[in-house]
Amino acid sequence: MILPCSDIQTQIEFYDKDVIKNILAVLTAAPEKVIYIYDRQLDDMSRFEGLKKCFRRHFPNIQMETYPVDVSRIGEIYTVLCRVIKQNKGCALDLTGGSELMTIAGYRAGLDQNIRLIYTDIIKEEMVDIFDENHKVPTATLTLQDFVDAHGAEVIGSSHDEPEEREYVRILSMCRTIFTHLSAWKSTCTFFQVALADSAPAELDLRIRTEIQQKDGRMVKADEDLLYEFQRQGFIRDLYYSGKHLVLTICSKKYKTYLISFGVWLELYVFIHAKMCGCFQDVKLGAMIDWDAYDGIVVAGNEIDVIAQDRNMPVFVSCKLRSADTPALNELIVAKKRLGGWFSKGIIVTFGDEKSQKNGTYRRAKELGIELLDRSDVLSQNFGERLERAVRGHDLVSLKWKRI
């Protein structure tokens, strides 16, 4: 049987630190009004502005009310709930979020006031009537934008322009060349960084000596074979390379940013494979996030290499064109928990040998619940399948009892 949602006029939610617990049931039931019971110690009311923005993108006329309580006083929570229920029509109470005392008070108030009590099973993607588990509906499908809006954050841009689908094949081919000639790419990237340091973004022509001096006095030179491969793949053109002079034209401003970023090629590699596998609802490259969209100050707090949406759970991917270390794992954990909360997934893709060596970084990643793909995965013929398995095999239930 299916639990009807159309008669839920007012939905009562316990505000929770996990964003998904605040929005999933509301977006599933689509009530006329949503009421949040929240901890009185919470003083950042912009959180509710974020929730309102999230809901009104889907339901322009939805109403929202908030009521503070002392979460340590079950009697107060119960009293406020009873008053709210009596003042509103067609109430349903979601017992998914909030504290333990909120859940107890909510259950008692729901029974006494004879309203519907529901629970949102996030992993099974079901909203269930707690008195009859056969009465349930599939949850709504969330987007990355839902998480960003509900958190009160904003995506303020991307560190790199995303490639178009027609560019995928040659970018992947260039990636594989770079991955197998990493030393040549390091010197070539450094050369481009020095040569283009003072150029305007739209300046694409380069005429320079083949060997130039860095700020530290050391000389750097671009790899000739790699330059011709860049030309063959369509990133530069009109290449002239002699013993002393180099002339070329970069084919676009986007490619210029690719040529001066050492690690972007691994990010592109992961992004394109995530797009091509067709198993994610959304994929973003180099998203720059302002964590507080309501403070009047635009500040990029984090850049996340690749974000994908796996059904209702965001997947955060950190890409390192080198070996990983503990700070890289910690950075991923912070970004993952901040936006996605517990119900999110973290993957780090490195160009080290952490898995084969089973070193400290690999063990630490396992302890933190982070999936790790290393050089052997990147250079494999089925990287896309390995990436998908890493996401699909990420078991959030088993992480419940890990010492994280």
N, C-alpha and C positions, 0 to 999 in steps of 0.2 A: 504494500500500500504506500501511497505518497502523502506526506504531510503537507496540507495546503498552507501556503504562505500568504495568500491574497487577503486573508482576514486579519493579519497582524497589522494593526494600525499604529501601535506604539511598541517599539522594541527597547528594552532596558538592557544596558550593557555595563559591566564592571570594567572601568578603565584599567589597562594592563600595559606593562613595559614592552611587551611583544606587539608590534604593530599589527600583525596578521590577526591577532585575537580581537582587536578593536574594530576591524573592518570586514572580515570575511562573512560573518553572519548577517551583518547589515546589508551588504551588497547581494547576499543570497535572498533574503526575505523582502527587500525593498519596501520597508515600512514608510508610512507617512511622516512619522516622527521617531527620532532616536534620542534616548535619554542616557547620559553617562553618570554613573555613581563613581566618584573618584576620591582618592586620599586627600584630606585637607592639607597635608604637608606639600602637596604639589602646587607650586606657585607660578609655573610657566604656562599660562593659559593659551599661549600661541599654539600649543599642541592641539587644542580643539579647533583652532582655525585651520590647521592642516587637515584634520579629519573632515571638517565641513567642506573644504575645497575638494577633497577626494570624493565625497558623496555627491556633491552638487554637479560634478562633471558627469555623473551617471543619472542623478535624480535632481533636476534643477529646483524643485519645490520642497525638498525634504526639510523638515524643521529639526532643530537640535536644542536640547536643554542639558544643563549640567548641575549636579548636586554634590557638594563636598560632604564627607563623613570622616569621623575618626575610625580608621580601619582596625583599631585595637578594641573597639567597643561594639560588640555584636548587637546589643540592644539598640544603639543609635542607628546602625545600619538597617536593622529590621524596621524601626519606626519610620525612617525616611522612605524605605521601599514601600511600605504599606500606604503612606501618604501619596506617593507618586502614582501607585497603582489605582487608588481611589479617584485621583484627579484626571486620569486619562482613560480612553476607551481602547478596547481591543488589545490589551497588553500581552506581551510575551517577554519572558526573562531568559537571557542567555547566560548560562552558568560556566562559560568557557574561561573567561579571564578573571582578573582580580585576585585577592588574597583568599586564604582558606576560610577566614571568618566571614568574608563576603559571601562565599559559596554557601556556607551553613545558614547565614541569615537570609540569603536569597531563596534557598530551598524552603525554609520555614514560611517566609512571607508568601511565596508562590502557592504553597499548599493552603495557607489560611485564606488567601484572597482568591483562590480557585482560578489561577491563570495558567497559561501554557508555560512549561519549563523546557527549554531546549539546550542542547549541547552541540558544539561544532567540533567534529573529529577532523582535525586539520590534515592529518596524514592520510586518512581514508577518503577525504574530500566529501564528507557527508554532514548534513545538519539533521540531528536526530531528536525526536521527542523522547525525553528520558523515561517516560512511563511506558513507552512501547517502542522498542528499537526497530520494529518493522515499519514504523511511520517515519520516513526520512526523505530528504531531497538531496540531490547533488549540490555541492557548493558552487558559487559563482567562480568564474575563472578570473584571476587577478592579473594585472599587468605591472611592469616595473614602475610605471607612472603612478599607480595606486599606492605603492609603497613609498615612493618619494613624496607624494602629496600628503599622505597620512602622517608621515614623520615630521612634516613642517619644513621639509628640505626642498631644494630645487636643483635640477640639472642645469648648470649655467654654461654648458658648452662641452666640447671634446678636445682633448689634447692633440688629436689627429683626425683629419677627415676620413670618414669611412669610405672604403673603396666601393665602386659599383660592381654589380654582379659580372659584367662583361670583363672586368679586370682580374677576376679571381684566379684564373688558370695561370696567367703569366706572373702574378704576384707569388703564387705558391711555388712556381718554378724558380723564381728569383730567391725565395726563402730557402729552398733546398740547396741552391748554390752557395748562399751565404753560410748556411749551417755546416757545410762541408769545407768551407774555406774561411773559418772564423778569424784567423789571424790576419788574413788579407783584408777582410771586411773591417776589422778594428782599425788598421792603419788608414784604409780608404775613408772610413767615416770620420776619423780624426782630421784627415786632410780636408774634407768638405766642411767640417765645423770651423776650421781655421780660415779657409778660403772664403767662406760665405758669411763670416761673423758680422761684418759691417755692411752687408748688402741689404737693400730694401726687399720686402717680401715678394714684390712683383718682378724683381730683377732675376732673370733666369739664365742669362748668358755669363759664361765664365771663361776668362782668358788669363792664364797665370802660369808661372813656372811649375814644372813637374814636381819639384821638391821645394817645400816652403818651411819656414821656421815657426815653431810654436812659441808661446809666451815664456816657457821655461828654457828656451834656447835650443831645444832639440829639433832636429829636422824630421819632417814627415813627408811621405810620398804615397800617392794613390796606386793601387795595384792595377797594372795595365789590363790584365786578363779580366778582372772584375769589371772594369770600366766598359770594356767591349761587351760583356754580358749584360750590363745595364742598358747599353744601347740596343742590343739584340732583343731585349725584352720590352723595349719601348719606354724606358724611364728617362733616357737622355738621347740626344741626336746630334748630328754634325760633329762627331768626335774626331779630334785630331790630337794625336799623342806622339811627340818626338822625344828625343833625349833630354831636351831642356824645357819644352813648352807644351802646355795643355790647353786645348780649346774645346768647349762643348756647350750645348744648350740643354737645360733641364726642361722636360716636356710640360710641366705644370707646377703651380705653386704647391699643390698637394704632394707631388713627388719630391719637391725640394725639402719639405719637412721630413719625408721618409729618409732622405739621403743624409740628413744631419742627426738622426736619432739611431743610436746603436741598437737599442733593444726593441724598437718598434716592429721589426720583422717577425719576432716571435709573437708579439701581440696580434699582428695581422694574420699570422699562420693559425693561431687559435681562433680568432674571430671568424675567419673564412670557413674553417672546418665546422665551427658551431653553426654558422648560417647554412652551410651545405648539407649538414646531416638532417635538417628538417624536423628535429625533435624538440626544438625550443620555440616558445611562443614569441620571444623577442630577444634580440642580442644587440648590445651596445659596445662600442669601442672607445676606450679612454674617457669614460664619463667623468666630468669634473663636477663635484657636488658641493653646493653651499648648504651646510647643515642647518642654518637658521635663515629661512627665507623671509622672516618677519621682523628682523632687527634693523632693517634699513641699510645694511652694509653688505655688499656683495663680496664674499670671500670664498675662494675655492678651498674647502677644508681637506678634501681628499680627491685623488685621481685614482679611479679603479680601472685597471687595464681592460678587462672584459667582464661585462655583466650579462647573464642570460636568465631567462625566465623559464623554469622547468615546472610546467603546470602552475601551481600556486606558490611555488617557492623560488626565491631569487638565488642564483648561483653566482658567486664572486670568484673570479679567476685572476690570480696574480701571475705575471709572466716575468721570468728572469733569464736573460740570455747569458747566464753564468750559473754557478752553484748557488743554492739557497742557503740562508742562515737563519738563526733564531729571530732576529729583528724582522726579517721578511715575513715569517710566520705570524709574529705578533701583530704586525701591521695589517695582515689579512684578517686576523681574528677580530680586531677592533672595528674594521670597516664592515665586516659581515654581521657582527652583533649589533652595530649601531643602526644599520638600515633594516636588516632582515630579522634580527633577533635570533631566538633559538631555532626557529623554523626557517633556516636558510642553509645553504651549502657552500663550502669553501674548497677551492682547488688551487694548488700552486703548480705551475709548469716551469721546469728549470732546464738548464743545459749542463747540469752536473751529473754525477753518477751516484746519487743518494740511494736509489733503490738497490742497485747491485752491491754497493758497499754496506748498505744497511747502517749508515752512520748515525751520529747523534741527531742531525737535522731530520732524517727520515723517521727515526723513533719518536722525536718530539712531535712531528706532524701527525703521526698515528695517535699519540696521546691527546692531541688537541682536536682530533676528529677532522683533520684536513686531508683530503686526497692529494697525493703527490705523483706527478708524472715527470720523469726525468729524460735525459738525452736519448736513452734507448727507445722511449715511447715516441719522442719527437721525430726521430730518424726512421721509425718503422713505416711500413707501407700502409698501415691501417690506423694512423693516428686518430682520425675522426671516430672510428669505432671505439678506440681506447678512451677517448674523451667522453663519449656517450656512456660507456660502461662505468667510468669514474663517477659520473653524475647519477646514473640510475642505481649504482651499487652503494651509494652513500646512504647508509641506514641511520636515520635520525633516532629511531627507537632504541637501537643498541647504544647510542651515545648517552642515553639517559643516565647510565650507571658508570660512565667513565669519569676519571678524576681530572676534570678540565677546570 
